[in-house]
Amino acid sequence: MLSSISSLVTLALVLIPTSVQAHCSIALLKQVTDRYVAAQTAGDVSGLNFSSTGVYTENFQPADIATGILSQSLKIDNAHSIHDTSECSTFTQLVVTDPTHPYVIGTQIRLPSHGGGGEIAKVETLVTDQGDWLFNATGTLYWTQRENWYEIPKDQQDSRETLRKAADAYLNKFTDNTVRVPFHFPCARLEGGIYTGTGSDTDTCDVGFPTGIPMLNRRYVIDQAYGAINVMFNFGGPTHSPDSHLFRLEKSGIRYVHTMTVLKCNDLPEAPCNA
């Protein structure tokens, strides 16, 4: 009798969803990012499957998805997406080098828990262009295409906790320079369109950090298969410059960093005029 009860309890525990179980399939999330890229290419959101109660923002401000950047047909030179099956979310970086109006765009997309049939609940888009921090779409494209974001073998993948701790350490270092950041060597940072590396084995991301600058309101998308984590946040204060940092880790160390920062004025992201 006790054996039967024990077996039933064990079965019940197996059937109870846990926080580490995938909420969305990778296939579903890839459909979402494919639809997103297609929508931006066409300038038509009708195929995006955006919920009638969904939330849409551009540069952290409420906007109308039907009249925002997604309503513009853009020739996309490079699209790179990561997929978070545990949190039903994605991040996509788009590079547009069209000389009439170049862009580098970063977008987090969120679905309801367990996918909601692929209906999108929230879209947060950062749109950077001329005048934003170190903007150079041609430079972004050049260096992005030379990086290798290969899928990491399952037995070598870092945990979600490791990926998030590394990203947080990097961002926390802007507040406190004593924070130790787990850098990989080599490591290269693509800040706007400016690259800290040359593609050599001696490239480093530890090239100096300012201090006393908070990175607030962080939202994460984590893809263990590619060692990737995207963080969106306000650079410098609770309403300061909208920012996106995309990290790639290899063997628990930061290998690549991509940043994009929206400016409200022609000054440092943390300057008072960018609040």
C-alpha positions as CSV (number, residue, x, y, z in Angstrom):
1,M,0.0,0.0,0.0
2,L,2.7,2.5,1.0
3,S,4.6,1.5,-2.2
4,S,1.6,2.4,-4.3
5,I,1.1,5.7,-2.6
6,S,4.8,6.5,-3.1
7,S,4.5,5.7,-6.7
8,L,1.5,8.0,-7.1
9,V,3.3,10.8,-5.4
10,T,6.3,10.4,-7.6
11,L,4.1,10.4,-10.7
12,A,2.3,13.6,-9.5
13,L,5.6,15.4,-8.9
14,V,6.8,14.4,-12.4
15,L,3.6,15.9,-13.9
16,I,3.8,19.2,-12.0
17,P,5.3,21.9,-14.2
18,T,8.5,23.4,-12.8
19,S,10.3,26.6,-13.5
20,V,13.0,24.9,-15.4
21,Q,10.7,23.2,-17.9
22,A,10.4,24.8,-21.3
23,H,7.2,26.8,-21.6
24,C,7.5,27.3,-25.4
25,S,9.0,25.1,-28.1
26,I,12.0,26.3,-30.0
27,A,10.0,25.7,-33.2
28,L,7.2,28.1,-32.1
29,L,9.7,30.8,-31.1
30,K,11.5,30.5,-34.4
31,Q,8.2,31.0,-36.2
32,V,7.7,34.2,-34.1
33,T,11.1,35.6,-35.1
34,D,10.6,34.6,-38.7
35,R,7.2,36.4,-38.8
36,Y,8.8,39.4,-37.1
37,V,11.6,39.7,-39.7
38,A,9.0,39.2,-42.5
39,A,6.8,41.9,-41.1
40,Q,9.6,44.4,-40.9
41,T,10.7,43.5,-44.5
42,A,7.2,44.0,-45.8
43,G,6.2,46.9,-43.6
44,D,3.1,45.0,-42.8
45,V,2.2,43.7,-39.3
46,S,-0.9,41.7,-40.4
47,G,0.9,38.4,-40.3
48,L,2.6,39.0,-37.0
49,N,-0.1,37.5,-34.8
50,F,0.0,40.5,-32.4
51,S,-2.7,40.2,-29.7
52,S,-5.5,42.8,-29.7
53,T,-4.6,43.5,-26.1
54,G,-0.8,43.4,-26.7
55,V,1.7,46.0,-25.6
56,Y,4.0,47.7,-28.1
57,T,6.7,50.2,-27.3
58,E,9.4,52.0,-29.3
59,N,12.4,53.3,-27.4
60,F,10.5,52.4,-24.2
61,Q,7.6,54.7,-25.0
62,P,4.0,53.4,-25.8
63,A,3.4,53.4,-29.6
64,D,1.0,52.1,-32.2
65,I,2.4,49.0,-33.8
66,A,0.4,49.8,-37.0
67,T,2.2,53.2,-37.5
68,G,5.6,52.6,-35.9
69,I,8.8,51.3,-37.4
70,L,7.1,48.0,-38.4
71,S,4.9,49.9,-40.8
72,Q,8.0,50.7,-42.9
73,S,9.4,48.3,-45.5
74,L,13.1,47.9,-44.8
75,K,15.8,46.0,-46.7
76,I,17.4,44.0,-43.9
77,D,21.0,43.2,-44.5
78,N,21.4,41.0,-41.4
79,A,19.0,39.5,-38.9
80,H,20.2,37.6,-35.8
81,S,17.7,36.1,-33.3
82,I,17.9,34.3,-29.9
83,H,15.1,32.3,-28.4
84,D,14.2,31.8,-24.7
85,T,12.1,28.6,-24.4
86,S,11.8,29.0,-20.6
87,E,10.3,32.5,-20.6
88,C,8.6,32.3,-24.0
89,S,10.5,35.3,-25.4
90,T,12.9,36.2,-28.2
91,F,15.3,38.9,-29.2
92,T,16.2,40.0,-32.7
93,Q,18.9,42.4,-33.9
94,L,18.3,43.8,-37.4
95,V,20.9,45.8,-39.4
96,V,19.8,48.0,-42.3
97,T,22.5,49.8,-44.3
98,D,20.2,51.5,-46.8
99,P,22.0,54.8,-47.4
100,T,18.6,56.7,-47.5
101,H,18.0,55.7,-43.9
102,P,20.2,53.1,-42.1
103,Y,19.1,51.5,-38.9
104,V,20.2,49.1,-36.2
105,I,17.1,47.7,-34.5
106,G,16.7,45.5,-31.4
107,T,13.4,43.8,-30.5
108,Q,12.3,41.7,-27.5
109,I,9.1,39.8,-28.1
110,R,7.1,38.0,-25.4
111,L,4.4,35.4,-25.6
112,P,2.0,34.3,-22.8
113,S,3.2,31.4,-20.6
114,H,3.2,28.2,-22.6
115,G,3.0,30.1,-25.9
116,G,-0.6,31.2,-26.2
117,G,-0.7,29.6,-29.6
118,G,2.0,32.0,-30.8
119,E,0.0,35.1,-30.2
120,I,2.3,37.9,-29.2
121,A,1.6,39.7,-25.9
122,K,4.4,42.3,-25.9
123,V,6.9,43.8,-28.3
124,E,9.7,46.2,-27.2
125,T,11.7,47.7,-30.0
126,L,14.8,49.9,-29.8
127,V,15.3,51.9,-33.0
128,T,18.8,53.4,-33.4
129,D,19.8,55.6,-36.3
130,Q,22.0,58.6,-37.1
131,G,22.7,60.6,-33.9
132,D,22.4,57.7,-31.5
133,W,25.4,56.5,-29.5
134,L,28.3,55.6,-31.8
135,F,25.8,54.7,-34.5
136,N,27.3,53.2,-37.7
137,A,25.1,50.5,-39.4
138,T,27.8,49.7,-41.9
139,G,30.3,49.0,-39.1
140,T,27.8,46.9,-37.2
141,L,27.1,44.8,-40.3
142,Y,30.8,44.4,-41.1
143,W,31.8,43.1,-37.6
144,T,28.6,41.1,-37.0
145,Q,29.2,39.1,-40.1
146,R,32.7,38.2,-39.0
147,E,31.7,36.8,-35.6
148,N,30.9,33.1,-35.0
149,W,27.8,32.5,-32.9
150,Y,27.7,28.7,-33.4
151,E,25.4,26.5,-31.4
152,I,27.2,25.2,-28.3
153,P,27.2,21.5,-27.7
154,K,24.7,20.5,-25.0
155,D,27.3,19.2,-22.6
156,Q,29.2,22.5,-22.8
157,Q,26.3,24.9,-22.4
158,D,26.3,27.3,-19.5
159,S,23.3,27.5,-17.2
160,R,20.7,30.2,-17.3
161,E,22.0,31.4,-14.0
162,T,25.6,31.6,-15.3
163,L,24.5,33.6,-18.3
164,R,22.5,36.1,-16.3
165,K,25.2,36.5,-13.6
166,A,27.7,37.3,-16.3
167,A,25.5,39.9,-18.0
168,D,24.6,41.4,-14.6
169,A,28.3,41.6,-13.6
170,Y,29.1,43.4,-16.8
171,L,26.3,46.0,-16.3
172,N,27.0,46.3,-12.5
173,K,30.6,47.2,-13.2
174,F,29.3,50.6,-14.6
175,T,28.1,51.3,-11.1
176,D,31.0,49.7,-9.2
177,N,34.4,49.2,-10.8
178,T,35.4,46.6,-8.3
179,V,32.9,44.1,-9.7
180,R,34.7,41.2,-11.4
181,V,33.4,40.4,-14.9
182,P,34.0,36.9,-16.3
183,F,35.5,37.8,-19.7
184,H,36.6,35.2,-22.2
185,F,39.8,35.7,-24.1
186,P,39.6,36.7,-26.8
187,C,36.6,39.0,-26.3
188,A,35.2,41.8,-28.6
189,R,32.7,44.5,-28.0
190,L,30.6,46.1,-30.7
191,E,29.5,49.4,-29.3
192,G,27.2,51.0,-31.8
193,G,29.3,50.5,-34.9
194,I,32.7,50.7,-33.1
195,Y,34.6,47.4,-32.5
196,T,37.1,47.0,-29.7
197,G,38.8,44.0,-31.4
198,T,40.5,43.2,-34.7
199,G,39.6,39.5,-34.9
200,S,42.8,38.5,-33.2
201,D,43.5,36.1,-30.2
202,T,44.5,39.1,-28.1
203,D,41.2,41.0,-28.4
204,T,39.8,42.1,-25.0
205,C,36.6,43.6,-23.7
206,D,38.3,44.8,-20.5
207,V,39.1,48.2,-22.0
208,G,37.9,50.4,-19.1
209,F,34.6,51.2,-17.6
210,P,33.1,54.4,-16.2
211,T,31.8,54.3,-12.7
212,G,28.7,55.4,-10.7
213,I,26.3,54.8,-13.6
214,P,23.2,52.7,-12.8
215,M,21.7,50.3,-15.3
216,L,18.1,50.0,-14.4
217,N,14.8,48.3,-15.3
218,R,16.5,45.2,-16.8
219,R,14.6,42.7,-19.0
220,Y,16.2,39.5,-20.1
221,V,16.0,37.0,-22.9
222,I,18.3,33.9,-22.5
223,D,19.2,31.3,-25.1
224,Q,21.4,28.6,-23.5
225,A,21.9,26.8,-26.9
226,Y,23.9,29.8,-28.2
227,G,25.3,31.0,-24.9
228,A,23.4,34.3,-25.5
229,I,21.6,36.7,-23.3
230,N,20.0,40.0,-24.2
231,V,19.3,42.7,-21.6
232,M,17.2,45.8,-22.2
233,F,17.4,48.6,-19.7
234,N,17.8,52.3,-19.0
235,F,21.4,53.5,-19.2
236,G,22.2,56.0,-16.4
237,G,18.9,56.3,-14.5
238,P,15.2,55.2,-14.3
239,T,14.2,57.2,-17.4
240,H,17.6,57.6,-19.1
241,S,18.7,56.3,-22.5
242,P,17.0,53.1,-23.7
243,D,19.7,50.5,-24.2
244,S,20.2,46.9,-25.4
245,H,23.2,44.7,-24.6
246,L,23.5,41.4,-26.3
247,F,26.1,39.0,-24.8
248,R,27.6,35.7,-26.1
249,L,29.3,33.5,-23.6
250,E,31.7,30.6,-24.3
251,K,33.0,28.4,-21.4
252,S,31.4,30.8,-18.9
253,G,33.2,33.8,-20.2
254,I,31.9,36.8,-22.2
255,R,33.1,36.4,-25.8
256,Y,31.0,39.0,-27.6
257,V,29.0,42.1,-26.6
258,H,26.7,44.1,-28.9
259,T,25.3,47.4,-27.7
260,M,22.8,49.9,-29.0
261,T,21.8,53.0,-27.2
262,V,19.1,55.6,-28.0
263,L,20.0,59.2,-27.2
264,K,17.6,62.0,-26.5
265,C,20.4,64.6,-26.8
266,N,23.9,64.7,-28.3
267,D,25.7,63.8,-25.1
268,L,26.8,60.8,-23.1
269,P,23.9,58.3,-22.4
270,E,24.0,59.0,-18.7
271,A,23.9,62.8,-19.1
272,P,21.0,64.7,-17.5
273,C,19.6,65.7,-20.9
274,N,19.2,62.0,-21.8
275,A,16.9,61.4,-18.8
